[in-house]
């Protein structure tokens, strides 16, 4: 990795995170700094020579969110400097250049690379703005053949887009390799781009932002109003428009817009890329966003704590954030289905509806005119926007949703133009950009004037494409026949929480799979796998002292997780995103887990004044017992498992979940690419079925340590209280948890059954539901989404 700035150091971390050795290089300083001089160090000392690269790497490792899947992966990165260590690239298979965006400097770096790289080594640039072909000028044939643009998005671990930009000299086999490697090993949506200014995502994304800037001026809207209109309500990130600009850097946004305006003389929307006066003023004031501490928003400390102020673009002064009110937004918010919500908003007649109509007119006009200029295929534009800018629905997908004819009319009504190919397509009777057949997605191909399957999509299972394969459903769940004898259950509730209808669906899925299928996958395409049990339902039953109802609900949940473990067919759980509480318990009871790399999983019940009641406490105790057999110190093993629950630890990646013991080393697997998770889970279910799966036998050999371990745990809990680390009520919950995990008040270590532990777990859960302080914690979580420490 040549260059250790924000991007270089974080791309290095991402490669290390997937297990690849990285040599990270940067320039050597011209002279020691004051601290180094005080130590008598010269410019030749290794600590001085590698200061820039080492400081950059440490800053990356300490940053939040972490660029690494696990902190332990950092040991795979070796640092050095261009002067002493460039020769080290002779041992590397792939060299990625990430130095400053200056063509002359990049060419000098490539000159050095050419001296040391072995023939056949991949060499790519992470540039976001310099034409790729210009960088290869003057290089050898072997260099040119293996040279390509690989444009990662920041932060590289979390933003899924990787744009691949070949030159006319790039070997097609190299392009194919990079597309495949980026998808399978780096977990990216890899998109093949043409070597045009800003490539695909920034070209369309920055246009969209600039168009919004112009529309807001035309309509007299403020920053808070625009961000309310362009965030999650239409399937865009929470950062919406202006917060996104602050995060990316307002200077970067301006640079890309100017680059397109200067280098795309035939772009019909060049005027949109012109910098409006308010944007120019913000840049002149050096209010560039997060990097300078203020931009369109500014954080301040007031009497009530931290406050976020919004810039008034008329006065250029900051003031309190406003809560905009649009009738159509308020009416659309309860609509869970995003596609239906977008339709409702686009058809509204109030100011919000007018904004969407104008924005869609600009967007549809622009994307139609960019194909085939920036990409031959329209699906690449959608893939780039979804993976690079976090759009849940792509631009052409949105157009499809609103109707191509209606969308084209909106464009022309606003005085804009639609590319001729769209008119030709409609004249030929083709009314959709995409169509679904047999679970596969096809796109309209301009060259052949027909439909083609999206390449590589055989490796993905997108559940909405299987709408024709639903074999059973209730108001929360769908059961899909995925083919090859595998059934899938998904549910769609708020935050994918688990309530009675989900558990009903789960039992139905296992019944159906045992009768008519070979295996079951539990997975969904939601933003999160599951935020856990329905806290609202628990609070309501507890507040009304409906303890018999609560007892039945907990028994049903325990029965559900035990059925996942003890059914006659293999059950594979495919978690991703938030997988908390009950979602984690489901995963822990699966025959196998196929987790997305970005899975944030843990047993978090103590945060709401409870203990895991769906088998999670039992399962951690069982796993501790299995580790005793490996000769480990029993009390230490049990304490580790106790703290995992007691501190409500959440793994920040699937790999970390394996290190923590939430997922199982050697049994559970990780998919780097989120789009592959359900397909990979299906393959695991087939493997288990083909191997002759038989129903496991329920465990009766779980070793619990009884009174001796319980005394030690109580002493530790009291020590935490004495040190003011936990509250009196935390002590009570922790003691209940310890009681269950030690098997109760037994005089000596004993072997017990799973059901024995489940009964203890349920009793403790129910007793905590009767506590006022637990009700206060549940209520706080429902009202604020934050845990209460009382």
C-alpha positions in Angstrom: 0.0 0.0 0.0 1.8 3.1 -1.2 0.5 6.1 0.9 -0.8 5.9 4.5 -3.3 8.8 4.5 -6.9 8.3 5.6 -7.6 6.0 2.6 -4.3 4.2 2.4 -4.1 3.2 6.1 -7.7 2.1 6.1 -7.5 0.1 2.9 -4.5 -1.6 4.5 -6.5 -2.4 7.6 -9.3 -3.9 5.4 -6.9 -6.2 3.7 -5.3 -7.2 7.0 -8.9 -7.8 8.3 -9.5 -10.5 5.8 -6.1 -12.1 6.6 -3.8 -10.7 3.9 -0.2 -9.5 4.8 0.3 -5.8 3.9 3.4 -3.6 3.5 2.3 0.0 4.2 4.7 2.6 2.9 4.8 6.4 3.0 7.4 9.2 2.6 10.1 9.7 5.1 10.1 13.1 7.0 12.6 15.7 5.9 13.6 16.4 9.5 12.9 15.3 13.1 10.1 16.9 15.0 10.7 18.6 18.3 10.1 15.5 20.4 12.5 13.5 18.2 15.2 16.2 18.5 14.8 16.2 22.3 15.7 12.5 22.2 18.7 13.2 20.0 17.3 11.4 17.0 18.4 12.2 13.5 16.5 12.0 10.2 18.2 8.6 9.6 16.8 7.0 12.7 14.1 4.4 11.8 11.6 5.9 14.3 11.9 9.3 12.5 11.9 7.8 9.0 8.7 5.8 9.7 7.0 8.4 11.8 4.5 9.5 9.1 3.4 5.9 8.3 3.4 4.7 11.9 1.4 7.7 13.1 -1.1 7.3 10.3 -1.6 3.6 11.0 -2.0 4.1 14.7 -4.6 6.9 14.1 -6.5 4.5 11.8 -6.4 1.6 14.3 -7.7 3.9 17.1 -10.4 5.4 15.0 -14.1 4.7 15.6 -15.7 2.8 13.9 -12.7 0.5 13.6 -11.3 -0.2 10.2 -10.4 -3.7 11.4 -12.7 -6.6 11.9 -10.6 -7.5 15.0 -7.8 -5.6 16.6 -5.5 -8.7 16.4 -5.4 -8.4 12.6 -3.2 -5.3 12.8 -0.1 -7.5 13.2 -0.4 -8.4 9.5 0.6 -4.8 8.6 4.3 -4.0 8.3 5.2 -0.3 7.9 8.1 1.3 6.1 9.1 4.3 3.9 9.6 4.9 0.2 13.3 5.5 0.6 14.3 2.3 2.4 11.5 -0.2 1.8 10.3 0.2 -1.8 12.3 -2.8 -2.6 9.9 -4.8 -0.4 7.2 -4.7 -3.1 9.2 -7.4 -5.0 7.6 -9.8 -2.5 4.1 -8.5 -3.0 1.4 -9.8 -5.5 -0.6 -6.5 -5.6 0.6 -2.9 -5.3 -2.1 -0.2 -4.6 -1.1 3.4 -5.0 -2.9 5.8 -2.6 -0.7 8.9 -2.7 -1.8 12.6 -3.1 -4.1 13.4 -6.0 -1.3 14.8 -8.3 -0.5 13.2 -11.6 3.2 14.1 -11.6 3.7 12.7 -8.1 1.8 9.5 -9.0 4.0 9.1 -12.1 7.2 9.4 -10.0 5.9 6.8 -7.6 5.1 4.4 -10.5 8.7 5.0 -11.8 10.0 3.7 -8.5 7.5 0.8 -8.5 8.7 -0.2 -11.9 12.2 -0.6 -10.6 11.2 -3.2 -8.0 8.0 -5.0 -8.9 8.3 -8.4 -10.3 6.6 -9.0 -13.7 2.9 -10.1 -13.3 2.3 -8.1 -10.2 -1.0 -6.3 -10.1 -0.6 -2.5 -9.8 -3.7 -0.3 -9.2 -4.5 3.2 -8.2 -7.2 4.4 -5.8 -7.5 7.8 -7.5 -11.0 9.3 -7.4 -10.4 12.0 -10.0 -7.3 11.5 -12.3 -7.9 9.6 -15.5 -6.5 6.1 -15.2 -5.0 6.0 -18.6 -2.8 9.1 -18.0 -1.1 7.4 -15.1 0.1 4.4 -17.2 1.8 6.6 -19.8 5.5 5.8 -20.3 5.3 2.5 -18.4 6.4 -0.9 -19.6 4.1 -3.2 -21.5 3.9 -5.6 -18.4 3.0 -2.7 -16.1 0.3 -1.4 -18.5 -1.2 -4.9 -18.9 -1.5 -5.3 -15.1 -2.5 -1.7 -14.3 -6.0 -0.7 -13.4 -8.0 1.7 -11.3 -9.4 0.3 -8.0 -11.5 3.1 -6.4 -12.4 2.2 -2.8 -14.9 4.4 -0.9 -14.3 5.8 2.6 -14.5 4.2 5.1 -13.3 1.1 3.1 -14.4 -1.5 5.5 -18.0 -0.2 5.7 -18.8 1.3 2.3 -19.3 -1.6 0.0 -18.5 -0.1 -3.4 -15.3 -0.9 -5.3 -15.1 0.7 -8.7 -12.8 -1.2 -11.2 -11.6 1.1 -14.0 -9.4 -0.5 -16.7 -7.4 1.3 -19.4 -7.3 0.2 -23.1 -4.1 -1.7 -22.2 -5.4 -3.6 -19.2 -5.6 -7.4 -19.7 -9.3 -8.4 -19.5 -8.3 -11.4 -17.3 -6.9 -8.9 -14.7 -10.3 -7.0 -14.8 -12.2 -10.3 -14.3 -9.9 -11.3 -11.4 -10.3 -7.9 -9.6 -14.1 -8.0 -10.0 -14.2 -11.5 -8.5 -11.6 -10.9 -5.8 -13.3 -7.7 -4.7 -16.7 -9.4 -4.4 -15.7 -12.7 -2.8 -12.7 -11.8 -0.6 -13.1 -8.0 0.1 -16.9 -8.2 0.4 -17.5 -5.5 -2.1 -20.0 -4.7 -4.7 -17.6 -4.5 -7.6 -18.6 -2.3 -10.5 -16.9 -2.1 -13.8 -16.6 1.6 -14.8 -15.4 3.5 -17.9 -12.4 5.9 -17.5 -14.6 9.0 -17.3 -14.4 11.9 -14.8 -15.5 10.9 -11.3 -16.3 7.4 -12.7 -19.9 6.3 -11.8 -20.8 6.8 -8.1 -19.3 10.2 -7.6 -20.5 11.4 -11.0 -24.1 10.6 -10.2 -23.9 11.1 -6.4 -22.3 14.5 -6.6 -24.7 15.5 -9.4 -27.6 14.5 -7.1 -26.3 16.6 -4.2 -25.6 19.6 -6.5 -29.1 19.3 -8.0 -30.6 19.3 -4.5 -28.6 22.5 -3.7 -30.1 24.2 -6.8 -33.6 22.9 -6.1 -33.6 24.1 -2.5 -32.7 27.6 -3.6 -35.4 27.5 -6.2 -38.0 26.4 -3.6 -36.7 28.4 -0.7 -36.0 25.4 1.5 -33.6 25.3 4.5 -30.9 22.7 5.4 -33.0 20.9 8.1 -35.9 20.7 5.6 -33.8 19.2 2.8 -32.2 16.7 5.2 -35.6 15.6 6.4 -36.7 15.0 2.8 -33.5 13.2 1.6 -32.8 10.8 4.5 -34.2 7.4 5.6 -37.8 8.4 4.6 -36.8 7.7 1.0 -34.3 5.0 1.7 -31.2 7.1 1.9 -28.7 7.2 4.8 -29.4 9.2 8.0 -26.7 11.7 6.9 -29.1 12.7 4.1 -27.6 15.5 2.0 -25.9 18.2 4.1 -24.6 15.8 6.8 -23.1 13.7 4.1 -21.3 16.7 2.7 -19.9 17.5 6.2 -18.7 13.9 6.5 -17.2 13.6 3.1 -15.7 17.1 3.2 -17.3 20.1 1.5 -14.0 20.9 -0.3 -14.0 17.4 -1.7 -17.6 17.8 -2.9 -16.7 21.1 -4.6 -13.5 19.6 -6.1 -15.5 16.7 -7.7 -18.2 19.1 -9.0 -15.7 21.4 -10.6 -13.8 18.4 -12.0 -16.9 17.3 -13.8 -17.8 20.8 -15.0 -14.2 21.3 -16.3 -13.7 17.9 -17.9 -17.2 17.1 -19.3 -17.9 19.7 -21.9 -20.7 17.6 -23.4 -22.5 17.0 -20.1 -26.0 18.6 -20.6 -26.3 19.3 -16.9 -23.0 21.1 -16.5 -24.8 24.2 -15.1 -26.0 22.1 -12.2 -22.3 21.5 -11.3 -21.7 25.2 -11.0 -20.9 26.1 -7.4 -23.8 28.1 -5.8 -22.8 31.3 -3.9 -23.6 29.8 -0.4 -21.3 26.8 -1.1 -18.5 29.1 -2.3 -18.9 31.1 0.9 -18.8 28.1 3.1 -15.5 27.0 1.5 -14.0 30.5 1.8 -14.8 30.5 5.5 -13.0 27.1 5.7 -16.1 25.5 7.2 -15.4 22.2 5.4 -17.4 19.9 7.7 -16.1 17.4 10.2 -12.5 17.9 9.4 -12.6 21.6 10.4 -15.2 21.2 13.2 -18.0 22.9 11.4 -19.7 22.9 8.0 -23.4 22.9 7.4 -23.7 21.7 11.0 -21.8 22.6 14.1 -21.5 20.8 17.4 -21.5 23.0 20.5 -21.6 22.4 24.2 -24.6 24.1 25.9 -26.1 23.9 29.4 -28.0 20.7 28.3 -24.9 19.0 27.0 -23.9 18.7 23.3 -26.1 20.5 20.8 -26.0 20.5 17.0 -26.6 23.8 15.3 -27.6 24.3 11.7 -26.2 26.9 9.3 -28.7 29.4 8.0 -27.7 29.9 4.4 -29.2 33.4 4.2 -27.5 34.9 7.2 -24.5 32.4 7.3 -25.1 32.1 11.1 -25.7 29.0 13.1 -29.0 28.4 15.0 -30.9 25.6 16.7 -32.0 22.6 14.5 -35.5 22.9 13.3 -38.0 20.1 13.1 -39.6 20.5 9.6 -43.3 19.6 9.1 -44.5 18.2 5.8 -48.0 16.7 5.7 -47.0 14.1 3.1 -43.9 13.0 5.2 -46.0 12.6 8.3 -48.6 10.6 6.3 -45.9 8.4 4.7 -43.8 7.6 7.8 -46.1 4.8 9.0 -45.8 3.0 5.6 -43.2 0.2 6.3 -42.7 -0.8 2.7 -40.1 1.6 1.3 -41.3 1.2 -2.3 -44.9 2.1 -1.4 -43.6 5.0 0.7 -41.6 6.5 -2.2 -44.7 6.1 -4.5 -46.8 8.0 -2.0 -44.3 10.8 -1.5 -43.7 11.2 -5.3 -47.5 11.6 -5.8 -48.0 14.1 -3.0 -49.1 17.6 -3.9 -47.6 19.6 -1.0 -44.1 21.2 -0.9 -42.4 17.8 -0.2 -44.1 16.2 -3.2 -43.1 19.1 -5.4 -39.5 18.7 -4.2 -39.5 15.0 -5.1 -41.0 15.6 -8.5 -38.3 18.2 -9.3 -35.5 16.0 -7.9 -36.6 12.9 -9.8 -36.9 14.9 -13.0 -33.2 16.0 -12.7 -32.1 12.5 -11.6 -33.9 10.5 -14.3 -32.7 12.9 -17.0 -29.1 12.7 -15.8 -28.9 8.9 -15.5 -30.5 8.3 -18.8 -27.9 10.6 -20.5 -25.0 8.9 -18.7 -25.6 5.5 -20.2 -23.6 4.4 -22.1 -21.2 7.3 -21.4 -20.0 6.2 -17.9 -21.2 2.6 -18.1 -22.6 0.4 -20.8 -25.2 -1.2 -18.5 -27.8 0.6 -16.4 -27.6 -1.8 -13.5 -24.0 -0.6 -12.8 -25.3 2.8 -12.0 -27.7 1.4 -9.5 -25.1 -0.9 -7.9 -22.7 2.0 -7.6 -25.2 4.3 -5.9 -26.5 1.6 -3.5 -23.0 0.5 -2.5 -21.2 3.8 -2.6 -23.8 6.3 -1.4 -26.0 3.9 0.7 -29.2 4.3 -1.4 -31.5 1.4 -0.6 -33.1 1.6 -4.0 -31.1 2.6 -7.1 -31.9 5.4 -9.4 -33.2 3.2 -12.3 -35.0 1.1 -9.8 -36.8 4.2 -8.5 -37.7 5.1 -12.0 -39.1 1.6 -12.6 -41.1 2.0 -9.4 -42.7 5.2 -10.5 -43.2 4.0 -14.0 -40.8 4.7 -16.9 -43.5 6.6 -19.0 -44.6 8.7 -16.0 -41.0 9.4 -15.0 -40.1 10.5 -18.6 -43.1 12.8 -18.6 -42.0 14.3 -15.3 -38.6 15.0 -16.9 -40.0 16.7 -20.0 -42.7 18.6 -18.0 -39.8 20.2 -16.0 -38.1 21.3 -19.2 -35.3 18.6 -19.1 -34.4 15.9 -21.6 -34.5 12.1 -21.6 -31.9 10.2 -23.6 -33.2 8.9 -26.9 -32.7 5.2 -26.0 -35.5 5.5 -23.3 -38.0 6.7 -26.0 -36.9 3.9 -28.3 -37.3 1.4 -25.5 -40.9 2.6 -24.7 -41.8 2.7 -28.4 -40.8 -0.9 -28.7 -43.3 -1.8 -25.9 -40.6 -2.3 -23.2 -42.0 -0.8 -20.0 -39.4 -1.9 -17.3 -35.6 -1.5 -16.8 -35.6 -4.6 -14.7 -37.6 -7.8 -14.5 -37.6 -10.9 -12.2 -37.8 -14.5 -13.4 -37.3 -17.6 -11.3 -35.6 -15.6 -8.5 -33.1 -14.0 -10.9 -33.0 -10.3 -11.9 -32.6 -9.2 -15.5 -31.8 -5.7 -16.8 -32.6 -4.0 -20.1 -29.5 -4.1 -22.3 -29.1 -1.1 -24.6 -26.9 -2.9 -27.2 -29.2 -6.0 -27.7 -32.4 -4.1 -26.9 -33.4 -7.1 -24.8 -33.0 -8.4 -21.3 -29.9 -9.9 -19.8 -29.3 -11.5 -16.4 -27.1 -9.4 -14.1 -23.7 -11.1 -14.2 -22.6 -12.8 -11.0 -26.1 -12.7 -9.6 -26.2 -16.6 -9.5 -24.0 -16.3 -6.4 -26.6 -14.1 -4.6 -30.1 -14.8 -3.2 -32.2 -11.7 -2.9 -35.4 -12.7 -1.2 -37.7 -10.1 -2.8 -36.8 -11.8 -6.1 -38.4 -15.0 -4.7 -41.9 -13.4 -4.2 -43.4 -16.0 -6.5 -41.9 -18.8 -4.3 -43.8 -18.0 -1.1 -45.1 -21.3 0.4 -46.7 -19.8 3.6 -47.0 -16.4 5.2 -48.6 -14.5 8.1 -48.6 -10.8 8.7 -44.9 -10.8 9.8 -43.3 -13.8 8.1 -42.7 -15.3 4.6 -41.5 -18.8 3.9 -39.7 -19.1 0.6 -38.8 -22.2 -1.4 -35.2 -21.4 -2.3 -34.9 -24.5 -4.5 -32.8 -27.7 -3.9 -35.0 -28.6 -1.0 -34.1 -25.6 1.1 -36.7 -23.4 2.8 -36.1 -19.9 4.1 -38.0 -17.9 6.7 -37.8 -14.1 6.9 -39.8 -11.7 9.0 -40.5 -8.0 8.5 -41.2 -6.2 11.8 -39.8 -2.9 13.2 -36.1 -3.5 13.6 -37.0 -7.1 12.8 -37.9 -7.6 16.5 -39.2 -11.1 17.5 -42.8 -11.4 18.8 -45.5 -14.0 18.8 -46.1 -14.0 15.0 -42.4 -14.4 14.3 -42.3 -17.4 16.7 -45.4 -18.8 15.1 -43.7 -18.5 11.7 -40.6 -20.1 12.9 -42.4 -23.2 14.2 -44.4 -23.4 10.9 -41.1 -23.1 9.0 -39.5 -26.0 10.9 -42.7 -28.1 10.6 -42.9 -27.5 6.9 -39.1 -28.1 6.4 -39.3 -31.4 8.3 -42.2 -32.5 6.2 -41.4 -31.3 2.6 -37.8 -30.0 2.5 -34.2 -31.0 3.4 -33.1 -27.9 5.4 -34.0 -24.4 6.7 -32.3 -21.1 6.4 -33.3 -18.3 8.8 -32.3 -15.1 7.1 -33.6 -11.8 5.7 -32.7 -8.8 3.5 -33.6 -6.2 6.2 -31.1 -3.6 7.4 -30.7 -5.7 10.5 -31.2 -9.4 11.2 -33.0 -8.8 14.5 -32.7 -6.3 17.3 -34.1 -9.0 19.6 -37.4 -9.8 21.4 -40.3 -7.3 21.2 -39.4 -5.1 24.2 -42.8 -3.3 23.9 -44.6 -6.6 24.4 -42.5 -7.6 27.4 -43.0 -4.1 29.0 -46.7 -4.2 28.5 -47.2 -7.7 30.0 -44.8 -6.9 32.9 -46.5 -3.5 33.6 -49.9 -5.1 33.7 -48.5 -8.0 35.8 -49.7 -10.5 33.3 -47.1 -13.0 34.6 -48.9 -16.1 33.2 -48.8 -14.5 29.8 -45.1 -13.6 30.2 -44.3 -17.2 31.4 -46.0 -18.6 28.3 -44.2 -16.1 26.0 -40.8 -17.1 27.5 -41.6 -20.8 27.3 -42.5 -20.3 23.6 -39.3 -18.5 22.9 -37.2 -21.2 24.7 -39.1 -23.9 22.8 -38.4 -22.0 19.5 -34.6 -21.8 20.1 -34.6 -25.5 21.2 -36.5 -26.5 18.1 -33.8 -24.7 16.0 -31.3 -26.9 17.7 -33.3 -30.2 17.9 -35.2 -30.5 14.6 -34.8 -33.4 12.2 -33.5 -31.1 9.5 -30.4 -28.8 9.5 -31.1 -25.2 10.4 -28.6 -22.5 9.3 -29.0 -19.0 10.7 -27.7 -16.1 8.5 -27.3 -13.0 10.7 -26.1 -9.6 9.6 -26.2 -6.1 11.0 -27.7 -5.8 14.5 -28.2 -9.3 15.9 -29.0 -8.7 19.5 -30.7 -10.5 22.3 -33.2 -13.0 20.9 -31.6 -12.7 17.4 -28.2 -13.8 19.0 -30.0 -16.6 20.9 -31.4 -18.0 17.6 -27.9 -17.9 16.1 -26.4 -19.7 19.1 -28.8 -22.6 18.7 -28.3 -23.1 14.9 -26.5 -26.2 13.5 -24.4 -23.6 11.7 -24.2 -19.8 11.5 -23.3 -18.2 8.2 -22.8 -14.6 9.3 -22.1 -11.5 7.3 -18.7 -9.9 8.2 -20.6 -6.9 9.4 -22.6 -8.6 12.1 -23.0 -6.8 15.5 -24.0 -9.6 17.8 -24.4 -10.0 21.5 -26.7 -10.8 24.5 -27.7 -7.4 25.6 -30.6 -8.1 28.0 -28.9 -6.8 31.1 -29.2 -3.3 29.5 -32.9 -3.5 30.1 -32.8 -5.1 33.5 -33.2 -8.7 32.4 -31.1 -11.8 31.7 -31.1 -13.7 28.4 -34.3 -15.7 28.6 -34.6 -17.5 25.2 -31.8 -20.0 26.0 -28.9 -17.6 25.8 -27.9 -18.0 29.5 -28.3 -21.8 29.2 -26.2 -21.9 26.1 -23.3 -19.9 27.5 -23.3 -22.2 30.6 -23.3 -25.2 28.2 -20.4 -23.8 26.2 -18.4 -23.2 29.4 -19.0 -26.8 30.4 -17.7 -28.0 27.1 -14.5 -25.9 27.6 -13.9 -27.5 31.1 -13.4 -30.8 29.3 -10.5 -29.2 27.4 -8.6 -28.8 30.7 -9.2 -25.1 31.2 -9.6 -23.6 34.6 -13.3 -23.9 35.3 -13.9 -20.8 37.4 -12.0 -18.6 34.8 -14.0 -20.1 31.9 -17.3 -19.5 33.6 -16.4 -16.0 34.6 -15.5 -15.1 31.0 -18.9 -16.3 29.8 -20.6 -14.5 32.8 -18.9 -11.2 31.9 -19.9 -11.6 28.2 -23.5 -11.5 29.3 -23.0 -9.3 32.3 -21.3 -6.5 30.4 -23.8 -6.9 27.5 -20.8 -7.2 25.1 -21.6 -6.8 21.4 -19.1 -8.1 18.9 -18.3 -5.4 16.3 -17.8 -8.0 13.5 -18.5 -11.7 12.9 -14.8 -12.4 13.3 -14.8 -10.7 16.7 -17.9 -12.8 17.7 -15.8 -15.9 17.0 -13.0 -14.6 19.2 -15.4 -13.8 22.0 -17.1 -17.2 21.7 -20.5 -15.9 20.7 -20.0 -17.7 17.3 -18.1 -21.0 17.2 -14.6 -21.4 15.8 -14.5 -24.1 13.1 -18.3 -24.5 13.0 -19.7 -21.1 12.1 -18.6 -19.3 8.9 -18.3 -15.7 7.7 -19.4 -14.2 4.3 -17.4 -11.1 3.5 -20.0 -10.0 0.9 -23.4 -9.3 2.5 -25.2 -10.1 -0.8 -23.8 -13.7 -0.6 -24.9 -14.5 3.0 -28.3 -16.3 2.3 -26.8 -18.1 -0.8 -23.9 -19.3 1.3 -26.2 -20.3 4.2 -28.3 -22.3 1.7 -25.1 -24.1 0.5 -24.3 -24.9 4.2 -27.8 -26.4 4.7 -27.3 -28.6 1.6 -23.9 -29.8 2.8 -25.3 -30.8 6.2 -28.3 -32.6 4.5 -26.0 -34.4 2.0 -23.8 -35.5 4.9 -26.8 -37.4 6.3 -28.0 -35.0 9.0 -29.6 -36.6 12.0 -31.4 -34.9 14.9 -29.0 -34.2 17.8 -29.7 -35.6 21.3 -30.6 -33.1 24.0 -27.8 -32.6 26.5 -28.0 -33.9 30.0 -24.2 -33.7 30.7 -23.8 -30.0 31.4 -21.4 -29.4 34.3 -22.4 -26.6 36.6 -20.2 -25.6 39.5 -22.7 -24.8 42.2 -22.1 -23.0 45.5 -18.3 -22.7 45.3 -18.3 -20.8 42.0 -21.4 -18.8 43.1 -19.6 -17.5 46.2 -16.6 -16.4 44.1 -18.9 -14.7 41.6 -20.9 -12.9 44.3 -17.6 -11.6 45.8 -16.6 -10.3 42.3 -20.0 -8.6 41.9 -19.7 -6.9 45.3 -16.2 -5.8 44.4 -17.5 -4.1 41.3 -20.2 -2.4 43.4 -17.6 -1.2 46.0 -15.6 0.3 43.2 -18.7 2.2 42.0 -18.6 0.4 38.6 -22.2 -0.9 38.9 -25.3 0.2 40.7 -27.3 -1.6 43.5 -29.7 -2.8 40.9 -26.9 -4.0 38.6 -25.8 -6.1 41.6 -29.2 -7.7 41.8 -29.4 -8.6 38.1 -25.8 -9.9 38.1 -26.5 -12.1 41.1 -29.5 -13.6 39.3 -27.4 -14.3 36.3 -24.6 -15.9 38.4 -27.2 -18.1 40.1 -28.4 -19.5 36.8 -25.0 -20.0 35.3 -23.8 -21.8 38.5 -26.8 -24.2 38.3 -28.4 -22.7 41.4 -27.5 -23.2 45.0 -26.0 -26.7 44.6 -23.6 -28.0 47.3 -21.2 -29.4 44.7 -20.5 -29.5 41.0 -23.1 -31.5 39.2 -24.3 -32.6 35.8 -27.6 -31.1 34.7 -29.8 -31.0 31.6 -30.6 -28.2 29.3 -34.2 -28.1 30.5 -33.0 -27.7 34.1 -31.0 -24.6 33.1 -33.8 -23.3 30.9 -36.2 -23.5 33.9 -33.7 -21.5 36.1 -33.3 -19.0 33.3 -37.0 -18.5 32.9 -37.6 -18.1 36.6 -34.9 -15.4 36.9 -36.3 -13.6 33.9 -39.8 -13.6 35.3 -38.7 -12.4 38.7 -36.9 -9.5 37.2 -40.0 -8.6 35.1 -41.7 -7.9 38.5 -39.1 -5.3 39.5 -39.9 -1.6 39.2 -36.4 -0.8 38.2 -36.6 -3.3 35.3 -39.8 -1.6 34.1 -38.0 1.8 34.2 -35.2 0.4 32.1 -37.6 -1.2 29.6 -39.6 2.1 29.4 -36.4 4.1 28.8 -35.4 1.8 26.0 -38.8 2.1 24.3 -38.9 5.9 24.7 -35.3 6.9 24.0 -33.6 3.8 22.5 -30.9 4.2 25.2 -30.3 2.0 28.3 -31.0 3.5 31.7 -28.6 3.0 34.6 -30.8 3.1 37.7 
